[in-house]
Amino acid sequence: MSLERLTLTGSELTLSDVAAFVKNARARVEFLDSARAAVERSKTFLDRHLSDGIIYGVNTGFGPMAAHIIAKDSLAELQRNLIWSHAVGIGEPIPDCYVVAMMLVRLNTLAKGFSGVSWALVERLQTLLNKRIVPLVPEHGAVGTSGDLVQLAHIALALLGQGEVRYENEIRPAGEVLRENEMPPYELEPKEGLALINGTSGMSGIAALLCVEARTALSVATRTGALGFELMRGFHDGISDRFHSLRPHQGQVQIAATLRNYLQSSKLLRDRAITYTPYHSAEEAYILPEPVQEIYSLRCIPQILGPVLDTLAKTWSIVEIEINAVTDNPVVDAQENLFLHGGHFHGEYIASAVDQLKAALVKLTMLSERRINCFLNPNMNRRFPPFLNLNTLGLNLGLQGLQFVATSTAAQSQTLAFPHSVHSIPTNGDNQDVVSMGLDAALLAMKVLQNAYVVLAIEAVTLAQAVDYLGDREQLSLPSQEFFKLIRRALPKIDTDRPIHRELAMVVEAIKATQPMDFCGTLPAARDWTDENDPLPS
């Protein structure tokens, strides 16, 4: 089933909703009448008090200039100046999919009715989103406090008919696209510029997609781990329910249970009690033909991926709270007849969460890279030829080049693993003296996630090559057989040296498209709302 309509209430948006909306270009945002009523109530309350009180960012300057009172006839100009002065980002554009997520999260925040904006502004942002008029948003410029000011200003700039947008796969001037769609440039009213940029919608939009995509990466890592465990003829007891009940960390227990379910039809796993004959005498001494335990990258999959799952579950919860939260300053609370000034725009929750998720993804990547090394190194696996070379040793090189890519990619992620949220540098005349760096932390996590997919794809190719060498795929569990077929559809058996870089990119896309696991209920059930004709934009 495809998601065609997403109703925003300001309180019920899920991460799965965000991902589903982004992936289906035909999906449209709509609202309940109650959302419009809440927005208009907040706007009416703001307008009523424009002349009888001091409201930060509405009739005052911003940041260190908050003591400067603005004349009534300049309030709209103030908001326009705010957007113009902050739409100064630089660098590569953030991928469209993440910008769409940012816009969706900001629209959900406005729909809560605590921002003091007009319904006309909500409708205009809704129209841009539904028509997939996507502003070009540069990567550099956010420090993650007072909101994602610079990046969100570039989104707001498009509403004003300025800057550039991507529309129908072309980059074009925003004003030209608005005219083509019979939309005049939007004229901001008091507080509306601030309401568009003063919040965590940038970082939390990126984080929402990161969580959903990280869930798929973890699912792929579980599949590759399971297949590697089978091919090395692992022992049942290492993933048994009894064994993991003795150290009941939730993530570890759930990964082990997922592995058991995945491998229950395997004919390759071994029972330790049957495989080895016990000693009969203390005088006996002999050498077994192979070790009685697997290396850590196979034996400790639940213990290593378990913390990754726990981290993802915690991050998922934090981000889902954030995308349904009020992150404005000031908050226009018409229900209580108050203007609430504070710091809900500070991105520390998201920054800390994505930093932890990033570190977990780096460990996942390292685990995958170590299994690649195991299968390519005959001194470790004792089963396969060097580099899984299926042709002439010496003349042909097998997967030797692929290992270099896996090693270098994992090393880059290790460098990126340092938590970006500790890089607080005071700015804004020291008004913003402790900042979160949340948006940049999310962008770095995005890079680490991309790297993880590269290494997982190389591991998948390595394991498929190992299956071809052994030649009896019918011994594999049924899910592993299907996973093998998926890989081979993207990249056929490598039995002679040839360039495979384009095929490897196809493997990356193939594993990204696999159905994510729910890990025995730890994460919400994945929604099958994707539209096959509208893949996730790059």
SULVENHU-V353651 format. One record per helix or strand of 2 or more residues. SS is the DSSP state (H for helix, E for strand). FROM is the first residue (numbers start at 0). TO is the last residue. If there is no record, write none. Layout:
# SULVENHU-V353651
ss = (SS;SS)
from = (FROM;FROM)
to = (TO;TO)
This chain:
# SULVENHU-V353651
ss = (E;H;E;H;H;H;E;H;H;E;E;H;E;E;H;H;H;H;H;H;H;H;H;E;E;H;H;H;H;H;H;H;H;H)
from = (4;14;27;32;62;71;89;95;118;133;137;148;163;169;173;191;200;235;240;249;271;295;300;330;337;347;377;385;399;419;437;472;477;500)
to = (7;22;30;47;64;85;92;109;129;134;139;158;166;172;179;196;230;238;244;262;274;298;321;332;339;375;380;387;415;421;469;474;489;511)
